[in-house]
Amino acid sequence: MNSVERAFIARSQFILKQKVQWFPGHMRKGIKDIGRTLKNTDLILEVHDARIPFSGRNLNLLSRIASVKPILLLMNKSDLINNKDKCRIEEELFARMGSNNVPIKHIFWMNSLHSNPIYGGYDSKLMTTIISSIEKIANVGSNNNLFQTDDHYNLLVMGIPNVGKSTVINRLRNVFLQKSGKATKIGSLAGVTRSVLEKIKICDNPKKIYLYDTPGILEPSFHRLETNADIEAMMRCAVCGNISEKVLEAELTADYLLYWMNKMANYQYVEWFGMDKPTNDITELLTYGAIKFNFFEKRRSMTTGETNIVPQLSSVADKFVYAFRDGSFGPILLDEDHLRMTK
Ligand SMILES: Nc1nc2c(ncn2[C@@H]2O[C@H](COP(=O)(O)OP(=O)(O)OP(=O)(O)O)[C@@H](O)[C@H]2O)c(=O)[nH]1
């Protein structure tokens, strides 16, 4: 960090300048479908994004389900965080179980995108570990009545939109049944899966395992946004792509990312945008970006009728957020402050 960066004072709070309302019909239907599918389910496999282990988990819905079905937590996209953070995250997640009423039986880490181990990618031991955890749960006497049959296991895959539920399912199926192709649809935008899908077989041996894919259901507090913590959690989800880009303007999501990077004294964006010092001003940042990436468009003025060349700020905002999502700024744990709070 240079002396200018050391002297920089970051914004102390993120102010949400847009009203947010989003609870699409398919999510309401999804909750009903999940309720109906529960009776045929042995366990819940909750999939979440490793960059936001504490933000966005739908604890409300999970706590209701946890009273009837055991929950396994799969932290996906773990290629986008540092390995050294995993233990601290696990400790904190287990520490919170008492207060949030969502007891987790096991936590698994997965990078479902790359099978090559040099990317820290899919480890064939993972499935064996998942199976042995399921068997351990099934073999506890008090859980006997939770499992439908001894012959196979049915898991319901749950999670907020775009955490990689479908990718996880396809990956597990590809590796363990050597089936190529996709059993369930994948998309880089939130909200691809819209209803509980057919049962998908992912494993034959030593036991048959079936998964139900479900639509991503967002944390309901995002519809109320009563506290700063709710706003920060929602914005972190937006940065990770869990909230439809139709709901939050690209500039707003980019503004939160800028606020967060400054707060964490992470100034990697300065060079990326071709600037000479950090800024708190999103318009300044995006204007630099428009010049660097040559993002301009012709726009006709409604009042004078003249055509002007103006920067395409929303395209630059998208580029910034996508670069973060791709890992261009290195591994980033957006919820790092949740770990610090407990130190
Ligand atoms: N870096 C990285 N990206 C991933 C990983 N898993 C999934 N993705 C990407 O995340 C995006 C969302 O994946 P999906 O599998 O469609 O997510 P989903 O949770 O099923 O999404 P919905 O249907 O919207 O609920 C896609 O662009 C995937 O390529 C991972 O382990 N690492």
The ligand as an SDF file (V2000), in Angstrom:
LIG
                    3D

 32 34  0  0  0  0  0  0  0  0999 V2000
  -16.1730  -20.0580   -9.6520 N   0  0  0  0  0  0  0  0  0  0  0  0
  -17.1830  -20.9450   -9.5450 C   0  0  0  0  0  0  0  0  0  0  0  0
  -18.3480  -20.7350  -10.2280 N   0  0  0  0  0  0  0  0  0  0  0  0
  -19.3380  -21.6400  -10.0780 C   0  0  0  0  0  0  0  0  0  0  0  0
  -19.2080  -22.7770   -9.2380 C   0  0  0  0  0  0  0  0  0  0  0  0
  -20.3810  -23.4700   -9.2790 N   0  0  0  0  0  0  0  0  0  0  0  0
  -21.2010  -22.7940  -10.1140 C   0  0  0  0  0  0  0  0  0  0  0  0
  -20.5890  -21.7000  -10.6160 N   0  0  0  0  0  0  0  0  0  0  0  0
  -21.1850  -20.7010  -11.5490 C   0  0  0  0  0  0  0  0  0  0  0  0
  -22.2670  -20.0710  -10.8540 O   0  0  0  0  0  0  0  0  0  0  0  0
  -23.3240  -19.7320  -11.7640 C   0  0  0  0  0  0  0  0  0  0  0  0
  -24.6530  -20.2600  -11.2360 C   0  0  0  0  0  0  0  0  0  0  0  0
  -24.6930  -21.6800  -11.2950 O   0  0  0  0  0  0  0  0  0  0  0  0
  -26.0760  -22.5080  -11.2520 P   0  0  0  0  0  0  0  0  0  0  0  0
  -25.6850  -23.9330  -11.0700 O   0  0  0  0  0  0  0  0  0  0  0  0
  -26.9700  -22.1450  -12.3970 O   0  0  0  0  0  0  0  0  0  0  0  0
  -26.7170  -21.9380   -9.9000 O   0  0  0  0  0  0  0  0  0  0  0  0
  -28.1390  -22.2830   -9.2400 P   0  0  0  0  0  0  0  0  0  0  0  0
  -27.9530  -22.1560   -7.7770 O   0  0  0  0  0  0  0  0  0  0  0  0
  -28.6550  -23.5910   -9.7410 O   0  0  0  0  0  0  0  0  0  0  0  0
  -29.0020  -21.0820   -9.7990 O   0  0  0  0  0  0  0  0  0  0  0  0
  -30.6260  -20.8420   -9.7710 P   0  0  0  0  0  0  0  0  0  0  0  0
  -31.2040  -21.8040  -10.7510 O   0  0  0  0  0  0  0  0  0  0  0  0
  -30.7150  -19.4070  -10.2010 O   0  0  0  0  0  0  0  0  0  0  0  0
  -31.1080  -21.0160   -8.3780 O   0  0  0  0  0  0  0  0  0  0  0  0
  -22.9070  -20.3330  -13.1200 C   0  0  0  0  0  0  0  0  0  0  0  0
  -22.3260  -19.2890  -13.8970 O   0  0  0  0  0  0  0  0  0  0  0  0
  -21.8500  -21.3680  -12.7450 C   0  0  0  0  0  0  0  0  0  0  0  0
  -20.9150  -21.5810  -13.7910 O   0  0  0  0  0  0  0  0  0  0  0  0
  -17.9540  -22.9700   -8.5250 C   0  0  0  0  0  0  0  0  0  0  0  0
  -17.7440  -23.9030   -7.7410 O   0  0  0  0  0  0  0  0  0  0  0  0
  -16.9940  -22.0090   -8.7210 N   0  0  0  0  0  0  0  0  0  0  0  0
  1  2  1  0
  2  3  2  0
  2 32  1  0
  3  4  1  0
  4  5  2  0
  4  8  1  0
  5  6  1  0
  5 30  1  0
  6  7  2  0
  7  8  1  0
  8  9  1  0
  9 10  1  0
  9 28  1  0
 10 11  1  0
 11 12  1  0
 11 26  1  0
 12 13  1  0
 13 14  1  0
 14 15  2  0
 14 16  1  0
 14 17  1  0
 17 18  1  0
 18 19  2  0
 18 20  1  0
 18 21  1  0
 21 22  1  0
 22 23  2  0
 22 24  1  0
 22 25  1  0
 26 27  1  0
 26 28  1  0
 28 29  1  0
 30 31  2  0
 30 32  1  0
M  END
$$$$
